[in-house]
Amino acid sequence: MREINVSEITEKVKKMVMDAEYNLPEDFVKALETAKEFEESPVGKEIINTILENSKVASTEKVAYCQDTGYPVFFVEIGQDVHITGGSIKDAINEGVRQATKEGYLRASLAFDPVFERKNTGDNTPALIYFDIVPGDKIKIKFAAKGGGSENQSRQAMLKPADGLEGVKKFVLKTIANAGPNACPPFTVGVGIGGTFDYSAVLAKKALFRPIGERHPDPRIAMLEEELLGLANQLGVGPLGFGGTVTAVDVKIEIAPVHIASLPVAVNIQCHANRHNEIEI
């Protein structure tokens, strides 16, 4: 049994959050550089250049890439041979977020009460944390900062099984088209198909962590990802919604078993502030 103290978790979470807020992932930056070459609109090219320049400034100056520092979302895999000492892992992660918000000068974006007072919690906690128990003696933590603009444009639908593949494609493309400039394209699109009402949305969010260009192991799903990406970029939304040929840099799909009477589909859009990070302890 391997022991890990919560203080180590807090420190590493603090660093990973600050790093994600300052630095766009390398695969996304490369995707934008490639997209710039394919963008046919002069305005679109200039917007992508500006996005890339902004990413360099944020990384060099160690400042938040976007003023919306997002809702902190974590997917945590805990090895069954790990014993956590010194407190709660949930508290440790939240403390890491709290320290990152203060030390990294990150905007506090969470309101504790969603309906009435909407009072800000002041430190970006509590984070949304999904836990999973896996074999081994390590802890793997994935973090994403989900900005309000793109998250607000995400959608879920309970389709009928008879809607089939065409129904799925129609819903995904409609969601992308309706998101338009409000989701700050060029964006990444995560799609969850199957499971239940709630789990389809979790799948869509998890899909966003897969490296850009890495296709689903099922060749049929991989082909669907490629098809949807091509169709999304025919919508004409373009960078920041000013028109163009690059609306999305990737579409990534995750699937799960489903009830015979259901076909849940969720689309989780990630704006060009594609901030995520992962560590292993």
N, C-alpha and C positions, 0 to 999 in steps of 0.2 A: 504493500500500500504506500503510495507516494503522497507526501503531505505538501500542500501549498498554502501559504499564509495569505490572508486577504489583503495585507498591505502590498504584496507584490502585484496582485490583481489590480488594485486601485491605481498604482503607479503606472502600470502598463496601459490601462484603459485611458488614463489621462493623456499619455503620450500619443496613443493611437488616434484619439479624438482630435487633438490639436493638429497632428500630422495630416489627417483626412481633411480638415477644414482649410488647411493651407495649400495642400498639394493635390491636384487632380491625378487620378490613377494613370499610369504610363500607357496602358492599353487604350484609354479614352483619348488621351492627347494624340497618340498615333492615329487613332480613328479620325480625329478632327483634321489632322494634317493631310490624311488621305482624302477626306471629304472635300477639303478645299480645292483639290485638283479636279474633282468631279462636279463641283458646284458651277452651274452655268450662269447664274445671276451675278453680275458685278457687285451688287449690293450684298448678296449672300456671301460672296468671297470676302468682302471687307468685314462683314460681321464675324465670320469665322476667324479672320486674322485678329480682330479685336479680342475675341474670346481667348485665343491662344496667348496674346500679349498679356491679358489680364491674369491668366494662369501663371505666367512667368513672374509678374509683379508680386502676386500673392505668395508664391513660393520663395522668392528672393527676400521679400520684406517681412515674411512670416506674419501675414495678416489674413483674415478670413477671405476666401475667394468670393463669397457672396455675403451680402448683409443679412440674408436669411440663413442663419446657421443651422436651421432645420430641427426636426423632431428626432432625437437620438433613438435609433432602433438597433437592437442587438440580437444576433442569433448565436447562442452559446452551446457548444457541445462539451459535455463534461464526461471525462473517462470514468468508467465505473470503478477503476482502481485508484481514484484520486480521493484523498481526504482533505477537505478545506478546513483550515484552522483559523482561529482568531475572530470569527464572526461569520456573517452571512455573505455569500457571493453576490446576492442581489444588492445588498447595501454597499458592498465594495465597488461594484460597477457604477452605482449612482454617485458614490463619492468621487470616483474618477471623473465622471461627467461634470460634477460640481466644480472640482478643481480646475478642469480644462476650461470651463466657461469663464472662471475668474482669471486664471493666469493667462489664458489665450485671448482675452478680451472679446469673447464671443457673445453675440446678442442672445439674451434670454427670450425664448420664443414660445414657451409653454404657459397656457392658462389652466389653472387647476380646476376651475369650475367652467364647464363648457357652455352653460346655458344662461346663468344669471349674472353674476358679477364679472366673470371672466378675468379674475385676478391672476396676474403673472406670478409663477412660482419663483421667479428671480434667479434661477440657476440651471435651467434646462432639465430639471428632474421633476418627477420620476421618468426615467427612460422606459421605453417599451422593450421588454426582454423576453425572448423565446428560448426556453431551455430544452435540451435533448440529452439523454444519457446514451453514451456510446462505449464500445470496448476501448481498453487502453488506460494509460495513466497520465494523460495530458488534457489540457483545457484549450479548446479552440474558440476564439471570440471573433465574430464578424460584426462590423459596425457600419451603419449607413446614416447619413444626415439627410432626412427627408424634408425638403423644402415645401412650404405650403402651396406654392403655385402649381407645381406638377402633381403633388398629392391630391389637390382639389380636383384635378382633371381625370383622376383614376376612376374606373367604373367596374361594377360587378353585375352579372346577369345570370338568372336561372333560366337557361334555355331549355327547350324541350329536346329530348333525344332525337326526335324527327328533324330538328333543325340541322343536325349533323355538321359536317365539315364546313359547308357553305355558310351555315348560320354562325359558326365560330368566326370565320374570316370576316363576315359582314359586321359582326359586333366589334371586333378588334379594330378594323379600319374606320368604322364610324366613331369610335372612341378617340382614335388618333386625330381624325379630321376635326372633331368637335373641340379637342384640346387646343389645336391651333397655336397661336402666339402665347396663350395663357400659360402653357407649360414650358416656355422658354426653349424651343428647339434650337439646334439639333438635339434630340433627346434619345434616350435608350428606353425600349419598351419591354417590360416583363409581363408575361402572360401565364396565368395558371388555369389549367383545364382539369376538371374532375374534382374528386374529394367531396367536400360539403360546401355550403354557402360560405362559411368562414375560412375553411382551409384553402379554397381556391385563391382567395386574396393573399394568404400567407405564401402560397406557391409562387404567385406573381411577384411578390416582393423578393423572395429567395432567388428567383430567376435572374434578377438584376446583378447578383454577385458573380455570375459566371463571366469569365473573361470575354471581351468583345471578339466576335468572330469564332469563338469555340462553339461548335454545334452540338445539339442534343445527340446522345449516343444512338437513339432510335432513328434510323435514316428517314423514316416517314415524317417524324417531327422536325428533323433537320431540314428537310425539303420545305416544310411548311414555314419554318422560320425564314428561310431565304425568300420564299414567295411573298410573305407578308412584308418583309423589308423592302422588296422591290415595289410592291403595290403602295406602301406607305410613302415612298419617295416619288410616286407619280401623283400624289395628291396636290402638290404645288404649294404646300404651306411654307417650306423653306426656312432658313435660319431666322429665328426670332419672329417668324410669321410674315416676313416681308416678301415672300414668294421665292421660289427656287427649286432646285432638284435634290437638296439634302434636307429632309425633315427629320429622319431618324438615322442613327449610325448603326443600330442593331435591334433585332427583335429576338428575344430569348424566351423559350417556352419550357415550363415544367408541368408534368402531368401526375395524376394519382388515380387509383381505382375509384369508381363512382357507383352510386345506386342505379339500378336498372331504370328507374323512372326519372333520372336527373341528368342534366348537363350544365353544371356550373362553370362559368368562365369569368375570370377577373383580369383586368388590365391595369398594371401599375406603371405609371410613367415616371421616368427620372429625367429631370431637366439637364441642361449642359453643365450645371454645377453638380457633376456626377461624383459626389464625395462618398467614398467608402474605403474601408481598410480592414485588414484581418491580421490576427496574431495567434501564436501558439505558445502556451506556457507549459 
